[in-house]
Amino acid sequence: MNAPVLVLKDSLKRESGTKVHHGNIQASKAVADIIRTTLGPRSMLKMLLDAGGGIVVTNDGNAILRELDVAHPAAKSMIELSRTQDEEVGDGTTSVIVLAGEMLHVAEAFIEKSYHPTVICRAYNKALEDAIAVLDKIAMSVDVNDRATVLGLVKSCIGTKFTSQFGDLIADLAIDATTTVGVDLGQGLREVDIKKYIKVEKVPGGQLEDSKVLKGVMFNKDVVAPGKMKRKIVNPRIILLDCPLEYKKGENQTNAELVREEDWEVLLKLEEEYIENICVQILKFKPDLVITEKGLSDLACHYFSKAGVSAIRRLRKTDNNRIAKACGAVIVNRPDELQESDVGTGAGLFEVKKIGDDFFAFVVDCKEPKACTVLLRGPSKDLLNEVERNLQDAMSVSRNIIKNPKLVPGGGATELTVSATLKQKSATIEGIEKWPYEAAAIAFEAIPRTLAQNCGVNVIRTMTALQGKHANGENAWTGIDGNTGAIADMKESKIWDAYNVKAQTFKTAIEAACMLLRIDDIVSGIKKKQAPGAGPSKPTIETEGDADNEQILPD
């Protein structure tokens, strides 16, 4: 009697006609497993050898995946996830991968039971909508101007990072920097441009505690003529230029035939007069400091030093923009168009200091700087790089809070609440979508489970206790204290996450899982090297067998 049943199953499979590429799921799980150990405050560090032969030591999800050289296309798209997350909200790069990997893992069981991927995706999207609704429900608003709260938030977000051992230092730097460059857009919205107006300057030497946020900017340049020009000016008038202060050379080769010797002198005089003319136009405004992005000839340098004006040449455009923002100057393209309003008077001090082997120019003590430099000091380059990465994360977090001042609990509490709510809801869903929906609910538990694993506590006991606490919905803020592995109230432990980060994590992870589930074939468009004289090759379609044999991650 058994045989016909088997045949029936087989024919059912063939009828449904769905085939999901299992290699994709394996690859995604492999990527998630690499990164899983770096989630949470007690996590492991990874030591990476980058392409240049340098060493990177970090537990920042995105930094690790950036260095991976992966052959499998599905693994590549997983790595993209963490990059998106990093660019979008700057935090939660590890959680995204772990969550997406788990979503695919629970989907595998359904695919083996010949569920159609579209059904699974539909259930997942429904779960996503409900998860975001739960987030909205448990989120609490926060006052952006209350520094202690914001500090607590930023600290809990970078508490999982390497620099958490330095206490409030990094969090303070991040908040100072982001509040400095925030601009009001009206209607209570604030825009913070971290990339453009916050420069992180890493100078090896000194101690980490010497790091600070300058009320202004610094850049790696010295004045043009160090002995003749002043290296310290109080309340300087600053003129920023975007044009060369040297004689213009012709675009193409020009030959001038000179008959008399005097003509040569006339030519030289013309050049000198041209430069003198420019310098006079600039000196009319009585500046104390002239900075240009282009070259500055010896003659111009002479005129400036005679007038007691310091000059700096060949500055980067980005640095020039930052100085303009800090001291209120306008970058001028032609000296003859200078106006009084273009002169920057907002800076309190211009000073050139020697740090280590290099000279750095500081334009500091600005009245209302809209750009700033974070000066990081530390014993070694590797450490500074890691501190910079963590600082970027911290600044992103404080930017998120400024843009959307809402908090959700950290420590896996949010995920557990979402999971418990979805489990209850799954009972009301009718039809075949009920099971994948419930599986998605269980998948959210991957985050608290991983946290528990990384703390080294008994995972099963901890998870059971947490699930029990959340199942009756008494306190949505119960989660794992990542340092001790104990079950704690996140409100009291001050372990929070930004709402933006969590919502983005859920959206990215579920949408990516749906995308990968709907891939049934990988078609390779890469031409294999052919033997000479062979005909044109056909594109190859990988079957499941091929993909599973391939190494997902190179040795």
FENLIN-V903921 format. One record per residue. N is the residue number from 0. RES is the residue in one letter. PSI is psi in radians with two decimals (* if undefined). Layout:
n = <N | N>
res = <RES | RES>
psi = <PSI | PSI>
This chain:
n = <0 | 1 | 2 | 3 | 4 | 5 | 6 | 7 | 8 | 9 | 10 | 11 | 12 | 13 | 14 | 15 | 16 | 17 | 18 | 19 | 20 | 21 | 22 | 23 | 24 | 25 | 26 | 27 | 28 | 29 | 30 | 31 | 32 | 33 | 34 | 35 | 36 | 37 | 38 | 39 | 40 | 41 | 42 | 43 | 44 | 45 | 46 | 47 | 48 | 49 | 50 | 51 | 52 | 53 | 54 | 55 | 56 | 57 | 58 | 59 | 60 | 61 | 62 | 63 | 64 | 65 | 66 | 67 | 68 | 69 | 70 | 71 | 72 | 73 | 74 | 75 | 76 | 77 | 78 | 79 | 80 | 81 | 82 | 83 | 84 | 85 | 86 | 87 | 88 | 89 | 90 | 91 | 92 | 93 | 94 | 95 | 96 | 97 | 98 | 99 | 100 | 101 | 102 | 103 | 104 | 105 | 106 | 107 | 108 | 109 | 110 | 111 | 112 | 113 | 114 | 115 | 116 | 117 | 118 | 119 | 120 | 121 | 122 | 123 | 124 | 125 | 126 | 127 | 128 | 129 | 130 | 131 | 132 | 133 | 134 | 135 | 136 | 137 | 138 | 139 | 140 | 141 | 142 | 143 | 144 | 145 | 146 | 147 | 148 | 149 | 150 | 151 | 152 | 153 | 154 | 155 | 156 | 157 | 158 | 159 | 160 | 161 | 162 | 163 | 164 | 165 | 166 | 167 | 168 | 169 | 170 | 171 | 172 | 173 | 174 | 175 | 176 | 177 | 178 | 179 | 180 | 181 | 182 | 183 | 184 | 185 | 186 | 187 | 188 | 189 | 190 | 191 | 192 | 193 | 194 | 195 | 196 | 197 | 198 | 199 | 200 | 201 | 202 | 203 | 204 | 205 | 206 | 207 | 208 | 209 | 210 | 211 | 212 | 213 | 214 | 215 | 216 | 217 | 218 | 219 | 220 | 221 | 222 | 223 | 224 | 225 | 226 | 227 | 228 | 229 | 230 | 231 | 232 | 233 | 234 | 235 | 236 | 237 | 238 | 239 | 240 | 241 | 242 | 243 | 244 | 245 | 246 | 247 | 248 | 249 | 250 | 251 | 252 | 253 | 254 | 255 | 256 | 257 | 258 | 259 | 260 | 261 | 262 | 263 | 264 | 265 | 266 | 267 | 268 | 269 | 270 | 271 | 272 | 273 | 274 | 275 | 276 | 277 | 278 | 279 | 280 | 281 | 282 | 283 | 284 | 285 | 286 | 287 | 288 | 289 | 290 | 291 | 292 | 293 | 294 | 295 | 296 | 297 | 298 | 299 | 300 | 301 | 302 | 303 | 304 | 305 | 306 | 307 | 308 | 309 | 310 | 311 | 312 | 313 | 314 | 315 | 316 | 317 | 318 | 319 | 320 | 321 | 322 | 323 | 324 | 325 | 326 | 327 | 328 | 329 | 330 | 331 | 332 | 333 | 334 | 335 | 336 | 337 | 338 | 339 | 340 | 341 | 342 | 343 | 344 | 345 | 346 | 347 | 348 | 349 | 350 | 351 | 352 | 353 | 354 | 355 | 356 | 357 | 358 | 359 | 360 | 361 | 362 | 363 | 364 | 365 | 366 | 367 | 368 | 369 | 370 | 371 | 372 | 373 | 374 | 375 | 376 | 377 | 378 | 379 | 380 | 381 | 382 | 383 | 384 | 385 | 386 | 387 | 388 | 389 | 390 | 391 | 392 | 393 | 394 | 395 | 396 | 397 | 398 | 399 | 400 | 401 | 402 | 403 | 404 | 405 | 406 | 407 | 408 | 409 | 410 | 411 | 412 | 413 | 414 | 415 | 416 | 417 | 418 | 419 | 420 | 421 | 422 | 423 | 424 | 425 | 426 | 427 | 428 | 429 | 430 | 431 | 432 | 433 | 434 | 435 | 436 | 437 | 438 | 439 | 440 | 441 | 442 | 443 | 444 | 445 | 446 | 447 | 448 | 449 | 450 | 451 | 452 | 453 | 454 | 455 | 456 | 457 | 458 | 459 | 460 | 461 | 462 | 463 | 464 | 465 | 466 | 467 | 468 | 469 | 470 | 471 | 472 | 473 | 474 | 475 | 476 | 477 | 478 | 479 | 480 | 481 | 482 | 483 | 484 | 485 | 486 | 487 | 488 | 489 | 490 | 491 | 492 | 493 | 494 | 495 | 496 | 497 | 498 | 499 | 500 | 501 | 502 | 503 | 504 | 505 | 506 | 507 | 508 | 509 | 510 | 511 | 512 | 513 | 514 | 515 | 516 | 517 | 518 | 519 | 520 | 521 | 522 | 523 | 524 | 525 | 526 | 527 | 528 | 529 | 530 | 531 | 532 | 533 | 534 | 535 | 536 | 537 | 538 | 539 | 540 | 541 | 542 | 543 | 544 | 545 | 546 | 547 | 548 | 549 | 550 | 551 | 552 | 553 | 554>
res = <M | N | A | P | V | L | V | L | K | D | S | L | K | R | E | S | G | T | K | V | H | H | G | N | I | Q | A | S | K | A | V | A | D | I | I | R | T | T | L | G | P | R | S | M | L | K | M | L | L | D | A | G | G | G | I | V | V | T | N | D | G | N | A | I | L | R | E | L | D | V | A | H | P | A | A | K | S | M | I | E | L | S | R | T | Q | D | E | E | V | G | D | G | T | T | S | V | I | V | L | A | G | E | M | L | H | V | A | E | A | F | I | E | K | S | Y | H | P | T | V | I | C | R | A | Y | N | K | A | L | E | D | A | I | A | V | L | D | K | I | A | M | S | V | D | V | N | D | R | A | T | V | L | G | L | V | K | S | C | I | G | T | K | F | T | S | Q | F | G | D | L | I | A | D | L | A | I | D | A | T | T | T | V | G | V | D | L | G | Q | G | L | R | E | V | D | I | K | K | Y | I | K | V | E | K | V | P | G | G | Q | L | E | D | S | K | V | L | K | G | V | M | F | N | K | D | V | V | A | P | G | K | M | K | R | K | I | V | N | P | R | I | I | L | L | D | C | P | L | E | Y | K | K | G | E | N | Q | T | N | A | E | L | V | R | E | E | D | W | E | V | L | L | K | L | E | E | E | Y | I | E | N | I | C | V | Q | I | L | K | F | K | P | D | L | V | I | T | E | K | G | L | S | D | L | A | C | H | Y | F | S | K | A | G | V | S | A | I | R | R | L | R | K | T | D | N | N | R | I | A | K | A | C | G | A | V | I | V | N | R | P | D | E | L | Q | E | S | D | V | G | T | G | A | G | L | F | E | V | K | K | I | G | D | D | F | F | A | F | V | V | D | C | K | E | P | K | A | C | T | V | L | L | R | G | P | S | K | D | L | L | N | E | V | E | R | N | L | Q | D | A | M | S | V | S | R | N | I | I | K | N | P | K | L | V | P | G | G | G | A | T | E | L | T | V | S | A | T | L | K | Q | K | S | A | T | I | E | G | I | E | K | W | P | Y | E | A | A | A | I | A | F | E | A | I | P | R | T | L | A | Q | N | C | G | V | N | V | I | R | T | M | T | A | L | Q | G | K | H | A | N | G | E | N | A | W | T | G | I | D | G | N | T | G | A | I | A | D | M | K | E | S | K | I | W | D | A | Y | N | V | K | A | Q | T | F | K | T | A | I | E | A | A | C | M | L | L | R | I | D | D | I | V | S | G | I | K | K | K | Q | A | P | G | A | G | P | S | K | P | T | I | E | T | E | G | D | A | D | N | E | Q | I | L | P | D>
psi = <-0.39 | -0.61 | -0.88 | -0.60 | -0.76 | -0.80 | -0.72 | -0.83 | -0.79 | -0.75 | -0.60 | -0.78 | -0.77 | -0.60 | -0.78 | -0.46 | 0.28 | 2.52 | 2.13 | 2.48 | 1.85 | -0.52 | -0.62 | -0.77 | -0.74 | -0.77 | -0.77 | -0.66 | -0.62 | -0.74 | -0.74 | -0.61 | -0.59 | -0.72 | -0.24 | -0.64 | -0.12 | 0.26 | 2.29 | 2.91 | -0.50 | 0.56 | 2.93 | 2.79 | 2.73 | 2.49 | 2.11 | 2.48 | 2.06 | 3.09 | -0.58 | 0.05 | 0.05 | 2.97 | 2.36 | 2.23 | 2.06 | 2.82 | 0.44 | 2.05 | -0.82 | -0.71 | -0.61 | -0.85 | -0.52 | -0.63 | -0.15 | 2.44 | 1.80 | 2.40 | -0.54 | 2.28 | -0.63 | -0.68 | -0.63 | -0.73 | -0.47 | -0.70 | -0.61 | -0.64 | -0.85 | -0.49 | -0.73 | -0.84 | -0.72 | -0.72 | -0.61 | -0.97 | -0.20 | -0.07 | 2.90 | 0.39 | -0.59 | -0.76 | -0.66 | -0.79 | -0.77 | -0.75 | -0.77 | -0.72 | -0.71 | -0.70 | -0.73 | -0.63 | -0.77 | -0.36 | -0.39 | -0.71 | -0.68 | -0.61 | -0.63 | -0.43 | 0.31 | 0.66 | 2.56 | 2.37 | -0.58 | -0.62 | -0.79 | -0.78 | -0.67 | -0.77 | -0.71 | -0.74 | -0.64 | -0.74 | -0.66 | -0.80 | -0.79 | -0.61 | -0.74 | -0.63 | -0.70 | -0.74 | -0.81 | -0.62 | -0.71 | -0.10 | 2.54 | 2.49 | 2.74 | 2.62 | 2.09 | -0.52 | -0.13 | 1.76 | -0.65 | -0.73 | -0.83 | -0.68 | -0.76 | -0.71 | -0.88 | -0.66 | -0.71 | -0.45 | -0.58 | 0.16 | -0.37 | -0.08 | 2.97 | -0.64 | 0.07 | -0.30 | -0.19 | 0.30 | -2.39 | -0.08 | -1.00 | -0.72 | -0.74 | -0.81 | -0.81 | -0.77 | -0.74 | -0.82 | -0.80 | -0.58 | -0.50 | -0.83 | 0.02 | 2.38 | 2.42 | 2.28 | 0.03 | 2.88 | 0.55 | 0.13 | 2.51 | 2.46 | 2.28 | 2.02 | 1.72 | -0.72 | -0.73 | -0.75 | 0.00 | 2.07 | 2.28 | 2.06 | 2.03 | 2.10 | 1.92 | 2.55 | 2.83 | -2.90 | 2.77 | -0.55 | -0.29 | -0.13 | 2.49 | 2.85 | 2.15 | 2.55 | 1.08 | -2.69 | 2.80 | 2.68 | 2.77 | 1.20 | 2.74 | 2.91 | 2.80 | -0.75 | 1.53 | -0.56 | -0.59 | -0.46 | 2.60 | 2.47 | 0.02 | 2.11 | 2.25 | 2.43 | 1.08 | 2.61 | 2.09 | 2.29 | 2.23 | 2.25 | 2.72 | 0.58 | 2.70 | 2.45 | 1.00 | 2.99 | 2.39 | 2.32 | 2.63 | 2.66 | -0.84 | 3.08 | 2.20 | 2.41 | 2.20 | 2.23 | 2.08 | 2.23 | -0.80 | 2.71 | -0.54 | -0.55 | -0.64 | -0.78 | -0.68 | -0.78 | -0.84 | -0.71 | -0.71 | -0.79 | -0.81 | -0.71 | -0.67 | -0.84 | -0.72 | -0.71 | -0.85 | -0.81 | -0.67 | -0.77 | -0.68 | -0.75 | -0.30 | -0.56 | 0.13 | 0.98 | 2.81 | -0.33 | 2.21 | 2.20 | 2.25 | 2.63 | -0.32 | -2.81 | 2.91 | 2.06 | 2.90 | -0.64 | -0.81 | -0.70 | -0.69 | -0.80 | -0.74 | -0.80 | -0.49 | -0.62 | 0.00 | 0.52 | 2.33 | 2.55 | 2.55 | 2.37 | 2.89 | 0.96 | 2.57 | 2.59 | -0.73 | -0.70 | -0.69 | -0.75 | -0.69 | -0.71 | -0.72 | -0.77 | -0.62 | -0.75 | 0.02 | 0.34 | 2.91 | 2.34 | 2.19 | 2.39 | -0.48 | 2.22 | -0.52 | -0.10 | 0.21 | 2.45 | 2.87 | -0.61 | -0.28 | -0.25 | 2.29 | 2.15 | 0.16 | -0.23 | 2.54 | -0.38 | 2.32 | 2.26 | 2.49 | 2.15 | 2.69 | 2.10 | 2.10 | -2.18 | -0.23 | 2.70 | 2.36 | 2.37 | 2.32 | 2.30 | 1.69 | -3.06 | 0.73 | 2.67 | -1.04 | 1.33 | 2.41 | 0.26 | 2.67 | 2.91 | 2.37 | 2.08 | 2.04 | 2.25 | 2.72 | 2.90 | -0.68 | 2.83 | -0.74 | -0.78 | -0.74 | -0.70 | -0.73 | -0.72 | -0.68 | -0.74 | -0.76 | -0.61 | -0.69 | -0.79 | -0.79 | -0.68 | -0.66 | -0.73 | -0.80 | -0.48 | -0.74 | -0.71 | -0.67 | -0.67 | -0.69 | 1.58 | 1.18 | 2.51 | 2.60 | 2.79 | 2.57 | -2.72 | 0.47 | -0.02 | -0.72 | -0.83 | -0.68 | -0.70 | -0.82 | -0.81 | -0.81 | -0.74 | -0.76 | -0.63 | -0.74 | -0.69 | -0.54 | -0.40 | -0.47 | -0.12 | 2.35 | 2.73 | -2.93 | -0.31 | -0.19 | -0.73 | -0.86 | -0.58 | -0.78 | -0.65 | -0.69 | -0.68 | -0.73 | -0.59 | -0.54 | -0.39 | -0.10 | -0.64 | -0.97 | -0.58 | -0.77 | -0.71 | -0.78 | -0.72 | -0.76 | -0.34 | -0.29 | 0.47 | 3.06 | 1.89 | -0.79 | -0.78 | -0.83 | -0.81 | -0.73 | -0.76 | -0.75 | -0.78 | -0.69 | -0.76 | -0.63 | -0.44 | -0.65 | 0.13 | 0.50 | -0.83 | 1.99 | -0.17 | 0.27 | 2.18 | -2.84 | 2.30 | 1.95 | -0.39 | -0.72 | -0.36 | 0.08 | 2.74 | 2.22 | 2.88 | 2.12 | -0.45 | -0.74 | -0.66 | -0.12 | 0.81 | 1.85 | 2.85 | 2.71 | 2.48 | -0.75 | -0.79 | -0.82 | -0.82 | -0.76 | -0.69 | -0.86 | -0.83 | -0.89 | -0.80 | -0.81 | -0.71 | -0.66 | -0.70 | -0.74 | -0.72 | -0.79 | -0.53 | -0.46 | 0.15 | 2.20 | -0.42 | 2.63 | 2.04 | 2.15 | 2.16 | 0.18 | 2.29 | 2.26 | 2.61 | 2.23 | 2.69 | 2.48 | 2.44 | -0.14 | 2.71 | 3.09 | 2.47 | 2.68 | 2.65 | 2.49 | 2.53 | 2.17 | 2.34 | 3.03 | -0.66 | -0.81 | -0.81 | -0.59 | -0.47 | -0.44 | 2.61 | 2.25 | -0.79 | 2.35 | 2.70 | *>
